[in-house]
Amino acid sequence: MSERSSSIPQPEREGTLELSDGRVLGYAEYGPRDGEPLLFFHGTPGSRYTRVPETSILDERGVRQVTLERPGFGRSTYDGERELLDWPDDVSEAADALGFDRFAVAGSSGGGPFALACGARIPERLTGAGVVGGLGPLDAPGATEGMELTNRIGFKLATVPLVLRPFLWRRIRKIRRDPEGFVDAWAESAADPDARILQQPDVRAVFCQNFPEAVRQGTKAPLYETRLHVRPWGFDLADIPVHVHVWHGGRDAFTPVSMARHVADEIPSSSAHIYPDEGHLLHYEYWDEMLSTLALAA
């Protein structure tokens, strides 16, 4: 059993943004209000509480991070009719409400495809784009080779909701009842680089706040988003006109590094930053570097 969670900095601001169709998106802000805007997209599941605990890095880099909750996660209205390419429209409305003309986007893990969708749909509004340990297209050759068993099962069951729902519910029930125990179990089964990061008290505290909030609405959003991930995305990576930075750990068992290489190879203008000895949670170690790179892209 690792050391129990410590206190962590709370959001500077949080709330909901109302969209033109009456839905709301939950959000939380970190960093200086006058900083360069970065819209950050959490993993699956995830919530507005997704952030690196050393929020002072944002102050040092002059970055205003806004973590947006996708439909059905946290405070955001669930909508089971949306496609991946509908997300950039929500992002544009959220950016307008926040007063951002142009902004950077970055997505981690299951949020990676949503950052790429923004690159395809609203490139004129982006100052930079990044994907961190992101999920790649699951119809690519060998996409799931090297992926840990639980994720492979989840994606295999995505087309059978009646089977996937109880599979997800067991995980959600554990998150709600004992988030500390859930993180402990994750650390015990994770590759060494991720286990090391999950044993850091501040990182544990982030996950113990983030995960229960992510699943407050139950299985609907994780179920639907998993199905979105396995379906055709609705755009070709080769058609993304903006430069995309792809960061990935060579020992990532959740989204194998082959996904990052495929994404970087397919996008005409991209930079692949591969860290051979890191895992899925590499941004907790390299967040300063990533922010610097996205700032330079602006």
Short mmCIF file of the C-alpha atoms (twelve columns), coordinates in Angstrom:
data_MODEL
# 
_entry.id   MODEL 
# 
loop_
_atom_site.group_PDB 
_atom_site.id 
_atom_site.type_symbol 
_atom_site.label_atom_id 
_atom_site.label_alt_id 
_atom_site.label_comp_id 
_atom_site.label_asym_id 
_atom_site.label_seq_id 
_atom_site.Cartn_x 
_atom_site.Cartn_y 
_atom_site.Cartn_z 
_atom_site.pdbx_PDB_model_num 
ATOM 1   C CA . MET A 1   0.000   0.000  0.000   1 
ATOM 2   C CA . SER A 2   1.456   3.348  -1.019  1 
ATOM 3   C CA . GLU A 3   1.394   6.601  0.877   1 
ATOM 4   C CA . ARG A 4   -2.069  8.115  1.087   1 
ATOM 5   C CA . SER A 5   -3.029  11.158 -0.970  1 
ATOM 6   C CA . SER A 6   -1.991  14.686 -0.042  1 
ATOM 7   C CA . SER A 7   -3.772  17.961 -0.660  1 
ATOM 8   C CA . ILE A 8   -3.492  19.498 -4.123  1 
ATOM 9   C CA . PRO A 9   -4.127  22.956 -5.575  1 
ATOM 10  C CA . GLN A 10  -7.772  23.432 -6.515  1 
ATOM 11  C CA . PRO A 11  -9.031  25.089 -9.726  1 
ATOM 12  C CA . GLU A 12  -8.735  28.842 -10.010 1 
ATOM 13  C CA . ARG A 13  -12.240 28.849 -11.466 1 
ATOM 14  C CA . GLU A 14  -14.783 26.162 -12.382 1 
ATOM 15  C CA . GLY A 15  -18.367 25.968 -13.548 1 
ATOM 16  C CA . THR A 16  -20.443 25.250 -16.640 1 
ATOM 17  C CA . LEU A 17  -20.732 26.875 -20.055 1 
ATOM 18  C CA . GLU A 18  -24.126 26.857 -21.792 1 
ATOM 19  C CA . LEU A 19  -24.131 25.893 -25.466 1 
ATOM 20  C CA . SER A 20  -26.509 27.089 -28.175 1 
ATOM 21  C CA . ASP A 21  -28.543 23.856 -28.092 1 
ATOM 22  C CA . GLY A 22  -29.137 24.138 -24.326 1 
ATOM 23  C CA . ARG A 23  -26.518 21.609 -23.216 1 
ATOM 24  C CA . VAL A 24  -23.777 22.596 -20.784 1 
ATOM 25  C CA . LEU A 25  -20.087 21.751 -20.606 1 
ATOM 26  C CA . GLY A 26  -18.311 21.518 -17.276 1 
ATOM 27  C CA . TYR A 27  -14.901 23.136 -17.059 1 
ATOM 28  C CA . ALA A 28  -12.152 24.113 -14.658 1 
ATOM 29  C CA . GLU A 29  -9.321  26.609 -15.086 1 
ATOM 30  C CA . TYR A 30  -5.756  26.450 -13.846 1 
ATOM 31  C CA . GLY A 31  -3.007  29.018 -14.198 1 
ATOM 32  C CA . PRO A 32  -3.042  32.783 -14.779 1 
ATOM 33  C CA . ARG A 33  -6.204  34.370 -16.144 1 
ATOM 34  C CA . ASP A 34  -4.158  36.437 -18.607 1 
ATOM 35  C CA . GLY A 35  -2.140  33.436 -19.809 1 
ATOM 36  C CA . GLU A 36  -2.102  31.954 -23.302 1 
ATOM 37  C CA . PRO A 37  -5.161  29.670 -23.562 1 
ATOM 38  C CA . LEU A 38  -4.791  25.893 -23.701 1 
ATOM 39  C CA . LEU A 39  -7.944  23.792 -23.905 1 
ATOM 40  C CA . PHE A 40  -7.127  20.393 -22.418 1 
ATOM 41  C CA . PHE A 41  -9.127  17.222 -23.122 1 
ATOM 42  C CA . HIS A 42  -9.143  14.533 -20.426 1 
ATOM 43  C CA . GLY A 43  -8.918  10.778 -20.863 1 
ATOM 44  C CA . THR A 44  -11.729 8.211  -20.803 1 
ATOM 45  C CA . PRO A 45  -13.026 8.490  -18.163 1 
ATOM 46  C CA . GLY A 46  -11.968 11.901 -16.941 1 
ATOM 47  C CA . SER A 47  -13.231 15.215 -15.666 1 
ATOM 48  C CA . ARG A 48  -12.421 18.890 -15.298 1 
ATOM 49  C CA . TYR A 49  -10.127 17.928 -12.411 1 
ATOM 50  C CA . THR A 50  -7.593  16.424 -14.814 1 
ATOM 51  C CA . ARG A 51  -4.344  18.336 -14.424 1 
ATOM 52  C CA . VAL A 52  -0.711  17.993 -13.416 1 
ATOM 53  C CA . PRO A 53  -0.582  18.833 -9.681  1 
ATOM 54  C CA . GLU A 54  2.335   21.276 -10.034 1 
ATOM 55  C CA . THR A 55  0.088   24.026 -11.364 1 
ATOM 56  C CA . SER A 56  2.887   26.531 -10.704 1 
ATOM 57  C CA . ILE A 57  4.315   25.346 -14.043 1 
ATOM 58  C CA . LEU A 58  1.384   27.077 -15.725 1 
ATOM 59  C CA . ASP A 59  2.257   30.338 -13.980 1 
ATOM 60  C CA . GLU A 60  5.883   30.024 -14.995 1 
ATOM 61  C CA . ARG A 61  4.974   29.361 -18.626 1 
ATOM 62  C CA . GLY A 62  2.124   31.879 -18.752 1 
ATOM 63  C CA . VAL A 63  -0.472  29.291 -19.750 1 
ATOM 64  C CA . ARG A 64  -4.174  29.389 -18.852 1 
ATOM 65  C CA . GLN A 65  -5.321  25.760 -18.917 1 
ATOM 66  C CA . VAL A 66  -9.023  25.102 -19.288 1 
ATOM 67  C CA . THR A 67  -9.973  21.448 -18.896 1 
ATOM 68  C CA . LEU A 68  -13.289 20.818 -20.658 1 
ATOM 69  C CA . GLU A 69  -15.564 17.913 -19.773 1 
ATOM 70  C CA . ARG A 70  -16.961 16.064 -22.743 1 
ATOM 71  C CA . PRO A 71  -20.666 15.125 -22.883 1 
ATOM 72  C CA . GLY A 72  -21.712 12.886 -20.007 1 
ATOM 73  C CA . PHE A 73  -18.568 13.320 -17.909 1 
ATOM 74  C CA . GLY A 74  -18.616 15.415 -14.730 1 
ATOM 75  C CA . ARG A 75  -21.072 18.270 -15.125 1 
ATOM 76  C CA . SER A 76  -21.460 18.084 -18.913 1 
ATOM 77  C CA . THR A 77  -24.816 17.142 -20.422 1 
ATOM 78  C CA . TYR A 78  -24.895 13.640 -21.865 1 
ATOM 79  C CA . ASP A 79  -25.738 13.329 -25.557 1 
ATOM 80  C CA . GLY A 80  -25.667 9.875  -27.090 1 
ATOM 81  C CA . GLU A 81  -26.211 11.078 -30.653 1 
ATOM 82  C CA . ARG A 82  -22.960 12.947 -31.150 1 
ATOM 83  C CA . GLU A 83  -19.994 11.956 -33.297 1 
ATOM 84  C CA . LEU A 84  -16.310 12.636 -32.791 1 
ATOM 85  C CA . LEU A 85  -16.370 15.554 -35.236 1 
ATOM 86  C CA . ASP A 86  -19.131 17.270 -33.242 1 
ATOM 87  C CA . TRP A 87  -16.658 17.985 -30.437 1 
ATOM 88  C CA . PRO A 88  -14.812 20.818 -32.261 1 
ATOM 89  C CA . ASP A 89  -18.118 22.702 -32.523 1 
ATOM 90  C CA . ASP A 90  -18.541 22.449 -28.737 1 
ATOM 91  C CA . VAL A 91  -14.944 23.573 -28.291 1 
ATOM 92  C CA . SER A 92  -15.510 26.609 -30.519 1 
ATOM 93  C CA . GLU A 93  -18.585 27.628 -28.524 1 
ATOM 94  C CA . ALA A 94  -16.738 27.149 -25.250 1 
ATOM 95  C CA . ALA A 95  -13.811 29.207 -26.519 1 
ATOM 96  C CA . ASP A 96  -16.183 32.009 -27.588 1 
ATOM 97  C CA . ALA A 97  -17.796 32.003 -24.142 1 
ATOM 98  C CA . LEU A 98  -14.367 32.224 -22.508 1 
ATOM 99  C CA . GLY A 99  -13.277 35.049 -24.808 1 
ATOM 100 C CA . PHE A 100 -10.665 33.058 -26.757 1 
ATOM 101 C CA . ASP A 101 -10.202 33.864 -30.427 1 
ATOM 102 C CA . ARG A 102 -7.359  31.419 -30.950 1 
ATOM 103 C CA . PHE A 103 -6.052  28.754 -28.589 1 
ATOM 104 C CA . ALA A 104 -3.993  25.583 -28.318 1 
ATOM 105 C CA . VAL A 105 -5.513  22.149 -27.729 1 
ATOM 106 C CA . ALA A 106 -4.055  19.028 -26.158 1 
ATOM 107 C CA . GLY A 107 -5.624  15.667 -25.365 1 
ATOM 108 C CA . SER A 108 -4.368  12.820 -23.238 1 
ATOM 109 C CA . SER A 109 -5.186  9.129  -23.656 1 
ATOM 110 C CA . GLY A 110 -8.828  8.857  -24.827 1 
ATOM 111 C CA . GLY A 111 -8.870  12.635 -25.256 1 
ATOM 112 C CA . GLY A 112 -6.250  12.408 -28.001 1 
ATOM 113 C CA . PRO A 113 -8.712  11.712 -30.852 1 
ATOM 114 C CA . PHE A 114 -10.726 14.772 -29.806 1 
ATOM 115 C CA . ALA A 115 -7.657  17.000 -30.093 1 
ATOM 116 C CA . LEU A 116 -7.009  15.545 -33.535 1 
ATOM 117 C CA . ALA A 117 -10.645 16.205 -34.496 1 
ATOM 118 C CA . CYS A 118 -10.092 19.867 -33.638 1 
ATOM 119 C CA . GLY A 119 -7.025  19.890 -35.858 1 
ATOM 120 C CA . ALA A 120 -9.149  18.551 -38.708 1 
ATOM 121 C CA . ARG A 121 -12.284 20.662 -38.160 1 
ATOM 122 C CA . ILE A 122 -11.189 24.056 -36.755 1 
ATOM 123 C CA . PRO A 123 -7.518  24.486 -37.745 1 
ATOM 124 C CA . GLU A 124 -7.940  28.236 -38.239 1 
ATOM 125 C CA . ARG A 125 -8.568  28.691 -34.529 1 
ATOM 126 C CA . LEU A 126 -5.609  26.691 -33.270 1 
ATOM 127 C CA . THR A 127 -2.242  28.049 -32.208 1 
ATOM 128 C CA . GLY A 128 -0.942  24.568 -31.438 1 
ATOM 129 C CA . ALA A 129 -2.061  20.965 -31.039 1 
ATOM 130 C CA . GLY A 130 -0.723  18.113 -28.951 1 
ATOM 131 C CA . VAL A 131 -1.547  14.499 -28.155 1 
ATOM 132 C CA . VAL A 132 -0.155  12.877 -24.994 1 
ATOM 133 C CA . GLY A 133 -0.252  9.096  -24.733 1 
ATOM 134 C CA . GLY A 134 -3.181  9.346  -27.099 1 
ATOM 135 C CA . LEU A 135 -5.367  6.653  -28.558 1 
ATOM 136 C CA . GLY A 136 -4.849  6.105  -32.280 1 
ATOM 137 C CA . PRO A 137 -7.286  4.758  -34.862 1 
ATOM 138 C CA . LEU A 138 -8.275  1.262  -33.819 1 
ATOM 139 C CA . ASP A 139 -8.737  0.124  -37.405 1 
ATOM 140 C CA . ALA A 140 -5.031  0.630  -38.148 1 
ATOM 141 C CA . PRO A 141 -2.999  -2.564 -38.653 1 
ATOM 142 C CA . GLY A 142 -1.764  -3.965 -35.339 1 
ATOM 143 C CA . ALA A 143 -3.442  -1.153 -33.383 1 
ATOM 144 C CA . THR A 144 -3.941  -3.145 -30.171 1 
ATOM 145 C CA . GLU A 145 -0.685  -5.132 -30.187 1 
ATOM 146 C CA . GLY A 146 0.992   -4.615 -26.816 1 
ATOM 147 C CA . MET A 147 -2.166  -3.151 -25.238 1 
ATOM 148 C CA . GLU A 148 -3.014  -4.320 -21.732 1 
ATOM 149 C CA . LEU A 149 -5.813  -6.871 -21.463 1 
ATOM 150 C CA . THR A 150 -8.526  -4.720 -19.826 1 
ATOM 151 C CA . ASN A 151 -8.366  -2.098 -22.575 1 
ATOM 152 C CA . ARG A 152 -8.350  -4.746 -25.309 1 
ATOM 153 C CA . ILE A 153 -11.443 -6.356 -23.801 1 
ATOM 154 C CA . GLY A 154 -13.201 -2.998 -23.510 1 
ATOM 155 C CA . PHE A 155 -12.631 -2.160 -27.161 1 
ATOM 156 C CA . LYS A 156 -13.618 -5.644 -28.288 1 
ATOM 157 C CA . LEU A 157 -16.902 -5.328 -26.386 1 
ATOM 158 C CA . ALA A 158 -17.611 -1.797 -27.590 1 
ATOM 159 C CA . THR A 159 -19.974 -2.992 -30.288 1 
ATOM 160 C CA . VAL A 160 -21.963 -5.053 -27.754 1 
ATOM 161 C CA . PRO A 161 -23.271 -2.462 -25.232 1 
ATOM 162 C CA . LEU A 162 -25.274 -5.004 -23.235 1 
ATOM 163 C CA . VAL A 163 -22.003 -6.796 -22.447 1 
ATOM 164 C CA . LEU A 164 -19.754 -3.733 -22.131 1 
ATOM 165 C CA . ARG A 165 -22.081 -1.920 -19.717 1 
ATOM 166 C CA . PRO A 166 -21.727 -4.400 -16.803 1 
ATOM 167 C CA . PHE A 167 -17.984 -4.626 -17.523 1 
ATOM 168 C CA . LEU A 168 -17.713 -0.832 -17.119 1 
ATOM 169 C CA . TRP A 169 -20.106 -0.740 -14.168 1 
ATOM 170 C CA . ARG A 170 -17.868 -2.981 -12.086 1 
ATOM 171 C CA . ARG A 171 -14.991 -0.536 -12.540 1 
ATOM 172 C CA . ILE A 172 -17.170 2.508  -11.871 1 
ATOM 173 C CA . ARG A 173 -18.593 0.977  -8.704  1 
ATOM 174 C CA . LYS A 174 -15.064 0.421  -7.390  1 
ATOM 175 C CA . ILE A 175 -14.079 4.007  -8.263  1 
ATOM 176 C CA . ARG A 176 -17.089 5.373  -6.375  1 
ATOM 177 C CA . ARG A 177 -16.710 3.163  -3.312  1 
ATOM 178 C CA . ASP A 178 -12.948 3.298  -2.911  1 
ATOM 179 C CA . PRO A 179 -11.031 5.631  -5.232  1 
ATOM 180 C CA . GLU A 180 -7.854  5.179  -3.161  1 
ATOM 181 C CA . GLY A 181 -8.113  1.407  -3.557  1 
ATOM 182 C CA . PHE A 182 -8.758  1.767  -7.270  1 
ATOM 183 C CA . VAL A 183 -5.578  3.820  -7.704  1 
ATOM 184 C CA . ASP A 184 -3.667  1.319  -5.524  1 
ATOM 185 C CA . ALA A 185 -4.789  -1.556 -7.748  1 
ATOM 186 C CA . TRP A 186 -3.841  0.405  -10.854 1 
ATOM 187 C CA . ALA A 187 -0.371  1.126  -9.456  1 
ATOM 188 C CA . GLU A 188 0.150   -2.541 -8.564  1 
ATOM 189 C CA . SER A 189 -0.649  -3.712 -12.101 1 
ATOM 190 C CA . ALA A 190 0.979   -0.842 -14.012 1 
ATOM 191 C CA . ALA A 191 4.357   -0.865 -15.718 1 
ATOM 192 C CA . ASP A 192 7.195   0.447  -13.564 1 
ATOM 193 C CA . PRO A 193 7.226   4.014  -14.960 1 
ATOM 194 C CA . ASP A 194 3.501   4.487  -14.320 1 
ATOM 195 C CA . ALA A 195 3.609   2.753  -10.933 1 
ATOM 196 C CA . ARG A 196 6.344   5.174  -9.859  1 
ATOM 197 C CA . ILE A 197 4.235   8.160  -10.866 1 
ATOM 198 C CA . LEU A 198 1.074   6.794  -9.231  1 
ATOM 199 C CA . GLN A 199 2.926   6.453  -5.934  1 
ATOM 200 C CA . GLN A 200 3.480   10.210 -5.791  1 
ATOM 201 C CA . PRO A 201 0.986   11.577 -3.211  1 
ATOM 202 C CA . ASP A 202 -0.002  14.626 -5.254  1 
ATOM 203 C CA . VAL A 203 -0.629  12.573 -8.387  1 
ATOM 204 C CA . ARG A 204 -2.712  10.081 -6.394  1 
ATOM 205 C CA . ALA A 205 -4.744  12.956 -4.987  1 
ATOM 206 C CA . VAL A 206 -5.491  14.222 -8.501  1 
ATOM 207 C CA . PHE A 207 -6.778  10.818 -9.603  1 
ATOM 208 C CA . CYS A 208 -8.803  10.314 -6.418  1 
ATOM 209 C CA . GLN A 209 -10.579 13.608 -7.128  1 
ATOM 210 C CA . ASN A 210 -10.759 13.177 -10.889 1 
ATOM 211 C CA . PHE A 211 -12.121 9.645  -11.285 1 
ATOM 212 C CA . PRO A 212 -15.204 9.831  -9.004  1 
ATOM 213 C CA . GLU A 213 -16.221 13.120 -10.624 1 
ATOM 214 C CA . ALA A 214 -15.697 11.634 -14.076 1 
ATOM 215 C CA . VAL A 215 -18.235 8.848  -13.470 1 
ATOM 216 C CA . ARG A 216 -20.812 10.789 -11.465 1 
ATOM 217 C CA . GLN A 217 -23.355 10.136 -14.277 1 
ATOM 218 C CA . GLY A 218 -22.631 6.398  -14.418 1 
ATOM 219 C CA . THR A 219 -21.715 4.256  -17.409 1 
ATOM 220 C CA . LYS A 220 -23.368 6.270  -20.196 1 
ATOM 221 C CA . ALA A 221 -20.468 8.481  -21.216 1 
ATOM 222 C CA . PRO A 222 -17.640 5.900  -20.913 1 
ATOM 223 C CA . LEU A 223 -19.768 3.416  -22.849 1 
ATOM 224 C CA . TYR A 224 -20.667 5.801  -25.651 1 
ATOM 225 C CA . GLU A 225 -17.173 7.268  -25.930 1 
ATOM 226 C CA . THR A 226 -15.606 3.823  -26.179 1 
ATOM 227 C CA . ARG A 227 -17.937 3.155  -29.085 1 
ATOM 228 C CA . LEU A 228 -16.881 6.447  -30.686 1 
ATOM 229 C CA . HIS A 229 -13.250 5.416  -30.402 1 
ATOM 230 C CA . VAL A 230 -13.742 2.136  -32.263 1 
ATOM 231 C CA . ARG A 231 -15.938 3.548  -35.030 1 
ATOM 232 C CA . PRO A 232 -14.498 5.404  -38.038 1 
ATOM 233 C CA . TRP A 233 -13.546 8.857  -36.802 1 
ATOM 234 C CA . GLY A 234 -15.008 10.777 -39.721 1 
ATOM 235 C CA . PHE A 235 -11.755 12.374 -40.886 1 
ATOM 236 C CA . ASP A 236 -8.414  11.280 -42.252 1 
ATOM 237 C CA . LEU A 237 -5.255  12.008 -40.302 1 
ATOM 238 C CA . ALA A 238 -3.632  12.907 -43.621 1 
ATOM 239 C CA . ASP A 239 -6.078  15.815 -44.000 1 
ATOM 240 C CA . ILE A 240 -5.090  17.575 -40.751 1 
ATOM 241 C CA . PRO A 241 -3.418  20.830 -41.861 1 
ATOM 242 C CA . VAL A 242 -1.991  22.001 -38.515 1 
ATOM 243 C CA . HIS A 243 1.268   20.854 -36.970 1 
ATOM 244 C CA . VAL A 244 0.633   18.252 -34.280 1 
ATOM 245 C CA . HIS A 245 3.043   17.293 -31.511 1 
ATOM 246 C CA . VAL A 246 2.732   13.653 -30.444 1 
ATOM 247 C CA . TRP A 247 4.195   12.643 -27.071 1 
ATOM 248 C CA . HIS A 248 4.285   8.976  -26.071 1 
ATOM 249 C CA . GLY A 249 6.014   6.556  -23.739 1 
ATOM 250 C CA . GLY A 250 7.706   3.516  -25.210 1 
ATOM 251 C CA . ARG A 251 6.419   1.338  -22.342 1 
ATOM 252 C CA . ASP A 252 2.817   2.532  -22.557 1 
ATOM 253 C CA . ALA A 253 0.551   -0.510 -22.177 1 
ATOM 254 C CA . PHE A 254 -2.739  1.418  -22.358 1 
ATOM 255 C CA . THR A 255 -2.178  3.063  -25.742 1 
ATOM 256 C CA . PRO A 256 0.774   1.277  -27.351 1 
ATOM 257 C CA . VAL A 257 3.556   3.386  -28.846 1 
ATOM 258 C CA . SER A 258 2.723   1.981  -32.287 1 
ATOM 259 C CA . MET A 259 -0.372  4.204  -32.161 1 
ATOM 260 C CA . ALA A 260 1.744   7.321  -31.734 1 
ATOM 261 C CA . ARG A 261 4.025   6.352  -34.595 1 
ATOM 262 C CA . HIS A 262 1.038   5.706  -36.851 1 
ATOM 263 C CA . VAL A 263 -0.569  9.066  -35.999 1 
ATOM 264 C CA . ALA A 264 2.687   10.974 -36.510 1 
ATOM 265 C CA . ASP A 265 3.391   9.174  -39.794 1 
ATOM 266 C CA . GLU A 266 -0.071  9.908  -41.192 1 
ATOM 267 C CA . ILE A 267 -0.282  13.612 -40.302 1 
ATOM 268 C CA . PRO A 268 1.604   15.658 -42.923 1 
ATOM 269 C CA . SER A 269 3.107   18.080 -40.393 1 
ATOM 270 C CA . SER A 270 3.925   16.459 -37.055 1 
ATOM 271 C CA . SER A 271 6.636   15.915 -34.474 1 
ATOM 272 C CA . ALA A 272 6.901   12.629 -32.586 1 
ATOM 273 C CA . HIS A 273 8.435   12.825 -29.110 1 
ATOM 274 C CA . ILE A 274 8.953   9.218  -28.021 1 
ATOM 275 C CA . TYR A 275 10.366  8.474  -24.558 1 
ATOM 276 C CA . PRO A 276 11.448  4.800  -24.632 1 
ATOM 277 C CA . ASP A 277 11.530  4.307  -20.844 1 
ATOM 278 C CA . GLU A 278 8.268   6.110  -19.978 1 
ATOM 279 C CA . GLY A 279 4.702   4.838  -19.738 1 
ATOM 280 C CA . HIS A 280 1.178   6.180  -20.183 1 
ATOM 281 C CA . LEU A 281 1.479   8.973  -17.605 1 
ATOM 282 C CA . LEU A 282 4.575   10.635 -19.035 1 
ATOM 283 C CA . HIS A 283 3.057   14.123 -18.988 1 
ATOM 284 C CA . TYR A 284 3.306   14.119 -15.197 1 
ATOM 285 C CA . GLU A 285 7.074   14.108 -15.706 1 
ATOM 286 C CA . TYR A 286 7.375   16.239 -18.863 1 
ATOM 287 C CA . TRP A 287 4.537   18.753 -18.576 1 
ATOM 288 C CA . ASP A 288 6.892   21.741 -18.476 1 
ATOM 289 C CA . GLU A 289 8.572   20.616 -21.694 1 
ATOM 290 C CA . MET A 290 5.222   20.004 -23.371 1 
ATOM 291 C CA . LEU A 291 3.887   23.431 -22.445 1 
ATOM 292 C CA . SER A 292 7.071   25.032 -23.723 1 
ATOM 293 C CA . THR A 293 6.720   23.243 -27.043 1 
ATOM 294 C CA . LEU A 294 3.066   24.215 -27.469 1 
ATOM 295 C CA . ALA A 295 3.891   27.812 -26.526 1 
ATOM 296 C CA . LEU A 296 6.602   27.913 -29.165 1 
ATOM 297 C CA . ALA A 297 4.100   26.560 -31.689 1 
ATOM 298 C CA . ALA A 298 1.935   29.615 -31.024 1 
# 
